[in-house]
């Protein structure tokens, strides 16, 4: 599995496994981690960080995609089969919301996508994913991009058995890990699993 770590704005230091490729979206490079590639318009990066970068893709400020979306596209070009986005759980609410919606885009349908946003974690689920957590840990499931059909869970306190999840419904909010391992299956559609930390 080819892991690409994408550093978004507000990213903190993260352990980079051997063989992982690291892409910074603009000021994500300020996290102090060696990056293989940095992309963006570089309007928010620290000047001394920008000077130290050796591999950059510069885009104009007036563009039709965020720096994070451009970084995710670069991850696909790098051959990613798994992407971990590392960023902040604070800052501008519109940026945070946009990040979460972006993660579930059909563009990345062939890639396993996760995010570490401060203390929170997010997992995009198409098909089946197995998640590991502490018994009693909170996890919420949200349908994104339309109705999710046939949602089935095991290892959670409040199981779903082939049920639909509708966008805008609170049906999947505030579930709990009943076991250290939980399995979520989605027959059709996309579910975002959020773990607030």
C-alpha positions as CSV (number, residue, x, y, z in Angstrom):
1,X,0.0,0.0,0.0
2,X,1.4,3.4,-1.0
3,X,0.7,5.8,1.8
4,X,0.7,9.6,1.1
5,X,0.6,12.0,4.0
6,X,-0.9,15.3,3.1
7,X,-0.1,18.2,5.5
8,X,-2.9,20.7,5.6
9,X,-3.0,24.1,7.3
10,X,-2.4,23.8,11.1
11,X,-0.8,20.4,10.8
12,X,1.1,19.3,13.8
13,X,4.1,17.0,13.8
14,X,3.2,13.4,12.8
15,X,5.2,10.2,12.7
16,X,6.0,9.4,9.1
17,X,6.3,5.6,8.4
18,X,9.1,4.4,6.3
19,X,8.3,4.6,2.6
20,X,5.5,7.2,3.0
21,X,5.4,10.2,0.6
22,X,4.7,13.5,2.2
23,X,2.9,16.4,0.4
24,X,2.4,19.8,2.0
25,X,-0.5,22.0,1.0
26,X,0.9,25.5,1.4
27,X,1.4,26.3,5.1
28,X,1.2,22.6,5.9
29,X,4.9,22.7,5.3
30,X,5.3,24.8,8.5
31,X,4.7,21.6,10.5
32,X,8.5,21.0,10.6
33,X,8.4,17.7,8.8
34,X,10.4,16.9,5.7
35,X,8.2,17.1,2.6
36,X,8.7,15.5,-0.7
37,X,6.5,18.0,-2.5
38,X,4.7,21.2,-1.6
39,X,1.8,22.6,-3.6
40,X,-0.3,25.8,-3.5
41,X,-0.2,29.5,-4.0
42,X,2.0,29.9,-0.9
43,X,0.1,32.9,0.5
44,X,0.1,31.6,4.1
45,X,3.4,29.7,4.5
46,X,6.2,31.2,6.6
47,X,8.8,32.8,4.2
48,X,11.7,30.9,5.8
49,X,9.9,27.6,5.3
50,X,9.3,28.3,1.6
51,X,13.0,29.1,1.1
52,X,13.9,25.7,2.3
53,X,11.6,23.7,0.0
54,X,13.2,22.0,-2.9
55,X,10.2,20.6,-4.8
56,X,7.3,22.9,-5.3
57,X,4.2,23.3,-7.5
58,X,3.2,26.9,-7.5
59,X,-0.4,27.9,-8.5
60,X,-1.9,31.4,-8.9
61,X,-4.0,32.8,-6.0
62,X,-7.0,33.0,-8.3
63,X,-7.6,29.3,-8.8
64,X,-10.7,27.1,-8.8
65,X,-9.4,24.6,-6.1
66,X,-8.1,24.9,-2.6
67,X,-4.4,24.1,-1.9
68,X,-5.6,21.0,-0.1
69,X,-7.5,19.7,-3.2
70,X,-4.4,20.4,-5.3
71,X,-2.4,18.4,-2.8
72,X,-4.8,15.5,-2.9
73,X,-4.6,15.5,-6.7
74,X,-0.8,15.4,-6.4
75,X,-1.2,12.4,-4.1
76,X,-3.1,10.5,-6.8
77,X,-0.4,11.4,-9.3
78,X,2.2,10.0,-6.8
79,X,0.3,6.6,-6.9
80,X,-1.4,6.8,-3.5
81,X,-3.6,3.9,-2.5
82,X,-4.0,5.4,1.0
83,X,-4.1,9.1,2.0
84,X,-3.8,10.5,5.5
85,X,-4.6,14.2,5.8
86,X,-3.1,15.9,8.8
87,X,-4.5,19.3,9.9
88,X,-6.1,21.3,12.6
89,X,-9.5,20.9,14.1
90,X,-9.8,24.7,14.6
91,X,-9.5,27.8,12.5
92,X,-12.1,28.8,10.0
93,X,-15.3,26.8,10.1
94,X,-15.8,27.0,6.4
95,X,-12.3,25.6,5.8
96,X,-12.9,22.7,8.2
97,X,-16.3,21.9,6.6
98,X,-14.8,22.2,3.1
99,X,-12.0,19.8,4.1
100,X,-14.5,17.2,5.4
101,X,-16.7,17.4,2.3
102,X,-13.6,17.3,0.0
103,X,-12.4,14.0,1.6
104,X,-15.6,12.2,0.4
105,X,-15.2,13.4,-3.2
106,X,-15.6,10.7,-5.9
107,X,-12.2,11.9,-7.2
108,X,-10.6,9.8,-4.4
109,X,-13.0,6.8,-4.7
110,X,-10.1,4.4,-5.4
111,X,-8.1,5.6,-2.4
112,X,-8.5,4.8,1.3
113,X,-8.8,8.3,2.9
114,X,-8.4,9.2,6.6
115,X,-7.7,12.5,8.4
116,X,-6.2,13.4,11.7
117,X,-7.5,16.9,12.6
118,X,-6.1,17.8,16.0
119,X,-7.4,15.2,18.4
120,X,-10.2,14.2,16.0
121,X,-10.1,11.5,13.4
122,X,-12.2,11.0,10.2
123,X,-12.5,8.0,8.0
124,X,-14.1,7.9,4.6
125,X,-16.0,4.6,4.1
126,X,-16.9,3.1,0.8
127,X,-17.6,-0.6,0.9
128,X,-16.1,-2.0,4.1
129,X,-13.7,-0.5,6.6
130,X,-12.4,-1.9,9.9
131,X,-11.7,0.7,12.5
132,X,-9.8,0.3,15.8
133,X,-10.6,2.3,18.9
134,X,-11.0,2.2,22.7
135,X,-14.1,0.7,24.1
136,X,-16.5,3.5,25.0
137,X,-14.9,5.9,22.4
138,X,-17.4,8.1,20.5
139,X,-17.9,7.6,16.8
140,X,-20.5,9.3,14.5
141,X,-21.5,8.2,11.0
142,X,-22.7,10.7,8.4
143,X,-23.8,10.2,4.9
144,X,-22.1,12.6,2.4
145,X,-23.0,13.3,-1.2
146,X,-26.4,11.7,-1.0
147,X,-28.2,8.8,0.7
148,X,-26.0,5.9,1.9
149,X,-27.7,2.5,1.4
150,X,-27.3,-0.7,3.3
151,X,-25.2,0.6,6.2
152,X,-24.2,-2.3,8.5
153,X,-22.0,-2.1,11.6
154,X,-20.5,-4.5,14.1
155,X,-18.5,-3.7,17.2
156,X,-20.5,-0.6,18.0
157,X,-22.9,-0.1,20.9
158,X,-25.8,0.8,18.6
159,X,-25.6,-1.4,15.5
160,X,-27.0,-0.6,12.1
161,X,-28.3,-3.6,10.1
162,X,-28.5,-2.8,6.4
163,X,-30.1,0.6,7.1
164,X,-30.0,3.8,5.1
165,X,-28.4,7.0,6.3
166,X,-29.7,10.2,4.9
167,X,-27.7,13.4,4.6
168,X,-29.0,15.8,7.3
169,X,-30.1,13.0,9.6
170,X,-28.7,12.6,13.1
171,X,-29.3,8.8,13.0
172,X,-25.6,8.0,13.1
173,X,-24.5,10.6,15.7
174,X,-22.8,9.6,19.0
175,X,-22.4,5.9,18.7
176,X,-19.7,4.2,20.8
177,X,-17.1,1.5,20.3
178,X,-18.5,-1.6,22.0
179,X,-15.4,-3.6,21.0
180,X,-11.9,-2.5,20.2
181,X,-12.6,-3.3,16.6
182,X,-15.6,-2.0,14.6
183,X,-16.6,-2.9,11.1
184,X,-18.7,-0.6,8.9
185,X,-20.1,-1.7,5.5
186,X,-21.8,0.6,3.0
187,X,-23.5,-1.1,0.1
188,X,-23.9,2.2,-1.9
189,X,-22.9,5.7,-1.2
190,X,-20.3,7.3,1.1
191,X,-20.2,7.5,4.9
192,X,-17.8,9.7,6.9
193,X,-17.0,8.3,10.3
194,X,-16.0,11.0,12.8
195,X,-14.2,10.3,16.0
196,X,-14.0,13.6,18.0
197,X,-11.1,12.5,20.3
